[in-house]
Amino acid sequence: MAAHGDRVASLGEVQPAELHLDGAWRAAEVLGWRFDDDGRCRARVRVDWAGTPRVVWAPLELLRLPEAAPPSAVPSAVPSAVAPDAAADVVVPLPRDAAPPPALPAPHRAAAALPRPRREPDPGRWTGGVLAGGRRTGRGPRPETWREEHPYPELLRRREYEPEKRRLQIELLKLQASVKEQRRRVAIVFEGRDAAGKGGAIKRFTEHLDPRGSRVVALDDPTEREQGQWYLQRYVQHLPAAGEIVLFDRSWYDRAGVERVMGYCTDEEYAAFLREAPEFERMLVADGLHLVKLWFSVSRGEQRTRFAIRQRDPVRQWKLSPTDLAALDRWDDYTAAEEAMFAATSTPHAPWTVVRANDKKRARLEAMRHVLSVLDYTGRRDDVVGTPDPLVVVPAGAGEVLRPTGSPVAASR
């Protein structure tokens, strides 16, 4: 539509042209021109769009005139005395049942003055529940399952989250520089419930780190050769070298969690792991490696909600496996395995720290803050790092934490 103050002119005769639309050049007719107040010229074009004749305003970048077009077909200016053409403001509406056209080429997407098609729902937004068998059920607004066992009445707002995240990421860069300079070795283990936000936290940890001094280890299922090795052997080769930070997206603790619950290991293998893991970690720490173990917790209802979103969103579906869905019906089994793991492997030299992650943004910040608080480095700003929020970051087996209102809430794992 022509804005106030625009100058509009109509051609004496229709000028044939081609308009780039739906990813292709389409036959069109130029009916007139318009100069906006900022001096940008747009053409009033008649074109068939989605099977419907339409009159649209289009920037010159999307227009192609025949080589034989007369010079007057492309105006250099429109006299200010030309009166606005009322008909130029008329646009044929897109039928509600018509399929929306694909996006215009990226360079012109923001500039194209084309009427917007009917907005389709975002596949990443909540659209219903999920059952263990993978079927969706119900529709409506996303349930506020994040409130379950969460110590705060509101989610952390982005305008508060982004500045704080940047400050903590700057501190992480200082930590990395110190690790490189002093040739230290740092390993951070990210474990937790499925869909608890481990991957998102790792992404924010590494967002600005130098990849030449940090890496993420996310191992697939063991190969046939690895199955014949000592269980912890496949992880040894991924431990950090001098001056390196390694973040494990899941780790050797698969044996104490998913393998135990889903029956992927024998009782003897499980018992051996609980004996060997603390000694393995003690040797690593005694050799100078700095080991931080984080467990991301999420409530049962919030996990179900996140599974439903993953099931709906094509770019997240790879995160949802049959094992994940089966975990919905084995919540209590995972809880029992979790408690046994904490009891056997949370030691003074390598303690577990639980991060309550129903609020992903708050969990990411407090996980960063915890890591920065337990590792010494040059140039630390104590006013930025501060102390991890005890309502979000708690030692494993801490029993209960308090809401700001004072009502006790059991520490969710």
C-alpha positions in Angstrom: 0.0 0.0 0.0 1.2 3.5 -0.6 2.3 5.3 2.5 1.4 8.9 3.4 3.4 11.2 1.2 4.2 8.6 -1.4 4.1 9.8 -5.0 2.3 7.5 -7.4 2.1 7.6 -11.2 0.2 5.3 -13.6 1.6 4.4 -17.0 -0.4 5.3 -20.1 -0.4 1.7 -21.2 0.3 -1.6 -19.6 4.0 -2.6 -19.8 4.7 -6.4 -20.0 7.4 -7.6 -17.6 8.5 -10.6 -15.5 8.3 -10.7 -11.7 10.4 -13.0 -9.5 7.9 -14.9 -7.4 7.7 -18.3 -5.8 11.3 -18.9 -6.8 10.7 -18.3 -10.6 10.2 -15.6 -13.1 6.5 -15.1 -13.9 4.7 -13.1 -16.6 3.4 -9.9 -15.2 2.1 -6.4 -16.2 3.5 -3.1 -14.9 0.6 -0.7 -14.2 2.5 2.1 -12.6 5.3 3.3 -10.3 5.7 4.7 -6.8 8.5 6.6 -5.1 8.6 6.3 -1.3 9.7 9.1 0.9 13.1 7.5 1.2 13.5 7.6 -2.6 13.0 3.8 -3.2 11.0 3.0 -6.4 8.4 0.2 -6.5 6.3 -1.0 -9.3 2.6 -1.7 -9.2 2.4 -5.1 -10.9 -0.5 -7.4 -11.9 0.5 -11.1 -11.7 -1.1 -14.5 -11.2 -0.1 -15.7 -7.7 -1.2 -19.1 -6.4 -3.8 -19.2 -9.1 -5.3 -15.9 -8.3 -4.8 -12.6 -10.2 -3.3 -10.1 -7.8 -2.1 -6.5 -7.8 1.0 -6.0 -5.7 3.8 -3.5 -5.0 7.2 -5.0 -5.8 10.8 -3.5 -5.6 12.7 -3.1 -8.8 15.1 -5.9 -7.8 12.4 -8.4 -8.4 11.3 -7.0 -11.8 12.7 -7.8 -15.2 11.6 -5.7 -18.2 12.0 -6.8 -21.9 15.1 -5.6 -23.7 12.8 -3.6 -26.1 11.1 -1.7 -23.3 10.9 2.1 -23.9 12.9 4.4 -21.7 9.8 5.7 -20.0 9.1 2.2 -18.7 11.6 2.7 -15.9 11.1 6.2 -14.4 14.0 8.1 -12.8 11.6 10.3 -10.9 7.9 11.0 -10.5 6.8 14.6 -10.5 5.6 15.7 -7.0 2.5 17.2 -8.6 1.2 13.8 -9.7 -1.9 12.9 -7.6 -2.0 9.5 -5.9 -3.8 6.9 -7.8 -6.5 5.5 -5.5 -6.7 2.2 -7.5 -3.0 1.6 -6.8 -3.9 0.9 -3.2 -6.2 -2.0 -4.1 -4.8 -5.5 -3.6 -6.7 -8.6 -4.4 -6.7 -10.7 -1.1 -5.3 -14.2 -1.1 -8.0 -16.8 -0.6 -7.9 -18.4 2.8 -7.8 -21.9 1.4 -4.9 -21.1 -1.1 -1.5 -22.6 -0.3 1.0 -19.8 0.7 3.8 -19.2 -1.7 7.4 -20.0 -0.7 9.6 -17.3 0.7 11.1 -14.8 -1.7 14.9 -14.7 -2.3 16.8 -13.8 0.8 18.2 -10.4 -0.4 14.8 -9.1 -1.2 12.7 -10.7 1.6 12.6 -7.7 3.8 12.2 -5.2 0.9 9.4 -7.0 -1.0 6.1 -5.1 -0.6 4.0 -8.1 -1.2 1.0 -9.0 0.9 1.8 -11.6 3.5 0.2 -15.0 3.1 -1.7 -16.6 5.9 0.7 -17.6 8.6 1.3 -21.3 9.2 1.8 -22.6 12.7 5.4 -22.9 14.0 6.2 -26.7 14.2 8.5 -26.0 17.1 5.6 -24.7 19.3 3.5 -26.8 21.5 0.6 -28.5 19.7 -0.4 -31.3 22.1 0.6 -34.1 24.4 2.7 -37.2 23.7 2.1 -40.8 24.7 4.8 -43.5 25.3 3.8 -45.1 22.0 4.6 -41.9 20.1 1.0 -40.7 19.5 0.1 -37.0 20.0 -3.0 -36.2 22.0 -4.8 -32.9 22.7 -4.3 -29.4 21.5 -4.1 -26.0 23.1 -1.5 -23.7 24.8 1.7 -25.2 26.0 1.1 -26.5 29.6 3.1 -24.7 32.3 4.8 -28.0 33.3 7.9 -26.0 34.0 6.3 -24.9 37.3 6.5 -28.4 38.7 9.1 -28.5 41.5 10.6 -25.2 40.2 11.7 -22.7 42.8 10.7 -19.6 41.0 7.2 -18.3 40.0 8.3 -17.0 36.6 10.7 -18.1 33.8 13.8 -16.0 33.4 13.2 -13.3 30.7 15.4 -13.1 27.7 16.2 -9.4 28.3 17.7 -10.5 31.7 19.2 -13.7 30.3 21.2 -12.4 27.3 23.3 -9.7 29.1 24.1 -12.1 31.9 25.0 -14.9 29.5 27.4 -12.6 27.7 29.2 -11.6 30.9 29.6 -15.2 31.9 30.8 -16.2 28.5 33.5 -13.6 28.7 34.6 -15.2 32.0 34.6 -18.6 30.2 37.0 -17.1 27.7 39.3 -16.0 30.6 39.1 -19.5 32.0 40.1 -21.0 28.6 43.0 -18.5 28.3 44.2 -19.5 31.7 43.9 -23.2 31.0 45.9 -22.8 27.8 48.6 -20.6 29.5 49.0 -23.0 32.5 48.6 -26.1 30.3 45.8 -27.5 32.6 43.3 -30.2 31.7 39.6 -29.7 32.3 36.8 -32.2 31.7 33.1 -31.2 32.3 30.6 -34.0 32.3 27.0 -33.1 31.3 24.5 -35.8 32.4 20.9 -35.8 33.3 17.4 -36.8 32.3 16.4 -37.0 28.7 15.3 -33.6 27.4 16.8 -31.8 30.5 18.7 -29.3 28.4 22.2 -30.7 28.4 22.8 -30.0 24.7 21.5 -26.5 24.9 23.8 -25.8 27.9 26.8 -27.2 26.1 26.0 -25.0 23.1 26.0 -21.8 25.3 29.2 -22.9 27.0 31.1 -23.3 23.8 29.4 -20.5 21.8 32.5 -18.2 22.0 35.2 -20.5 23.1 38.2 -21.1 20.8 37.6 -24.4 19.1 41.3 -25.1 19.0 41.4 -25.3 22.8 37.9 -26.9 23.5 35.8 -29.7 22.1 32.6 -31.6 22.7 32.6 -35.3 23.0 29.2 -37.0 22.2 29.9 -40.7 21.5 27.5 -43.0 19.5 26.8 -46.6 20.4 29.9 -48.6 21.0 31.3 -50.5 18.0 31.8 -54.2 18.0 35.5 -53.7 18.8 34.7 -51.3 21.7 32.2 -53.8 23.1 35.1 -56.1 23.6 37.2 -53.6 25.5 37.2 -52.5 29.1 34.1 -50.3 29.4 36.0 -47.1 30.4 38.6 -47.6 27.7 36.7 -45.9 24.9 36.5 -42.7 27.0 40.2 -42.5 27.9 41.2 -41.4 24.4 38.8 -38.5 24.5 40.1 -37.0 27.8 41.7 -33.5 27.5 45.3 -32.9 26.7 47.3 -30.1 28.3 45.7 -26.7 27.7 42.4 -28.2 26.7 38.8 -28.1 27.9 36.6 -31.1 27.0 32.8 -31.2 27.5 31.2 -34.6 27.5 27.6 -34.7 26.2 26.8 -37.8 28.2 29.7 -39.9 29.3 30.8 -43.2 31.0 27.7 -42.7 33.2 25.5 -44.2 30.5 26.2 -47.5 32.2 24.7 -46.3 35.5 21.6 -44.8 33.8 20.2 -45.9 30.4 22.1 -49.1 30.2 21.0 -50.2 33.7 17.4 -49.3 33.2 16.9 -50.6 29.7 18.9 -53.8 30.3 21.8 -53.0 28.0 24.3 -54.3 30.5 24.3 -57.2 33.0 24.1 -56.9 36.7 27.7 -57.9 37.0 28.8 -55.2 34.5 26.7 -52.6 36.4 28.2 -53.5 39.8 31.7 -53.5 38.4 31.1 -50.0 37.0 30.0 -48.6 40.3 33.2 -49.9 41.9 35.5 -48.8 39.1 34.2 -45.3 38.3 35.1 -43.6 41.6 38.6 -45.1 41.4 39.0 -44.1 37.7 38.0 -40.6 38.6 40.3 -40.5 41.6 43.3 -41.4 39.4 42.3 -38.7 36.9 42.1 -36.0 39.5 45.3 -37.2 41.2 47.1 -36.8 37.9 46.0 -33.2 37.7 42.8 -33.3 35.6 40.1 -31.0 36.8 36.8 -32.9 36.7 33.4 -31.2 37.0 30.2 -33.4 36.9 26.8 -31.8 36.3 23.4 -33.5 36.4 20.6 -31.7 34.7 17.2 -32.5 36.3 13.8 -31.9 34.9 10.3 -32.7 36.2 8.3 -35.6 34.8 5.6 -33.3 33.3 8.1 -30.9 31.7 10.0 -33.9 30.2 6.8 -35.0 28.6 6.1 -31.6 27.2 9.6 -31.3 25.7 9.3 -34.7 24.1 6.0 -33.6 22.5 7.7 -30.5 21.1 10.6 -32.6 19.7 8.1 -35.0 18.1 6.4 -32.1 16.3 9.4 -30.0 15.2 11.3 -31.5 12.2 14.6 -29.9 13.2 14.5 -31.5 16.7 13.1 -34.9 15.8 16.6 -36.4 15.6 16.8 -35.8 19.4 13.9 -38.2 20.1 14.7 -41.9 20.0 12.6 -44.9 20.9 14.6 -45.2 24.0 13.6 -41.7 25.0 10.0 -42.5 24.6 10.3 -45.7 26.5 11.8 -43.7 29.4 8.4 -42.0 30.0 7.1 -45.2 31.4 10.3 -45.9 33.4 10.6 -42.7 35.3 10.7 -44.4 38.7 13.3 -46.9 37.5 15.5 -44.0 36.3 15.1 -42.3 39.6 16.2 -45.4 41.5 19.2 -45.8 39.2 20.0 -42.1 39.6 20.0 -42.3 43.4 22.2 -45.4 43.4 24.7 -43.7 41.0 24.9 -40.6 43.3 25.4 -42.8 46.4 28.3 -44.7 44.7 30.0 -42.1 42.6 29.6 -38.7 44.2 32.9 -38.5 46.0 34.9 -35.7 47.6 37.4 -35.6 44.7 34.6 -35.8 42.0 31.2 -34.7 43.5 28.0 -34.5 41.5 26.2 -31.2 41.2 22.5 -31.1 40.3 21.2 -28.3 38.1 17.4 -27.8 38.2 16.6 -27.3 34.6 12.8 -26.7 34.2 13.8 -23.2 33.3 16.5 -23.7 30.6 17.8 -20.2 30.6 18.3 -20.0 34.3 19.9 -23.5 34.3 22.4 -22.5 31.7 23.5 -19.4 33.6 23.8 -21.2 36.9 25.7 -24.1 35.3 28.2 -21.6 33.9 28.4 -19.9 37.2 29.1 -23.1 39.0 32.0 -24.1 36.7 33.5 -20.7 36.9 33.3 -20.8 40.7 35.0 -24.1 41.2 37.9 -23.5 38.8 40.6 -20.9 39.4 41.7 -18.7 36.6 43.4 -15.3 36.0 41.3 -12.2 35.8 38.1 -13.6 37.4 35.5 -10.9 38.2 33.8 -12.0 41.4 31.0 -9.5 40.9 30.1 -11.3 37.6 30.7 -14.9 38.7 29.2 -14.5 42.1 27.8 -17.6 43.8 25.6 -20.2 42.1 21.9 -19.9 43.0 21.3 -22.5 45.8 17.7 -22.8 44.6 18.9 -24.0 41.1 22.3 -25.6 41.8 22.4 -28.1 44.6 24.8 -30.9 45.7 23.6 -34.4 44.7 21.5 -35.8 47.5 20.9 -32.5 49.1 17.4 -33.5 50.1 15.3 -30.4 49.6 15.6 -26.8 48.6 13.4 -23.8 49.4 11.2 -21.7 47.2 11.6 -18.0 47.5 8.2 -18.1 49.3 9.6 -20.4 51.9 7.7 -23.6 50.9 10.1 -26.6 50.7 10.4 -28.5 47.4 12.2 -31.8 47.1 15.3 -31.5 44.9 14.2 -32.8 41.5 16.5 -35.2 39.7 
